[in-house]
Amino acid sequence: ARRIHAIPATSASVERLFSSAGLTVTQRRTRLSPSQIDNILFKRWAKQ
C-alpha cells in the first residue's frame, strides 16, 4: 500500500491560530492559565 502524507500548502491556519491567541491574551487578561487559553481558543475554533 502507498502512504500519502498530507501537508498543508500554506500555514494560514497556524497563523490564524497565533493571531487569535494574540487577541485573547491582552493586558487585561494576563492572568489566564495556559489551559484557560486553550479552552477559549478551542471554543472559538469550534464555532467556525
Helices and strands as residue ranges (DSSP letters): H 12-24, G 27-29, H 34-47
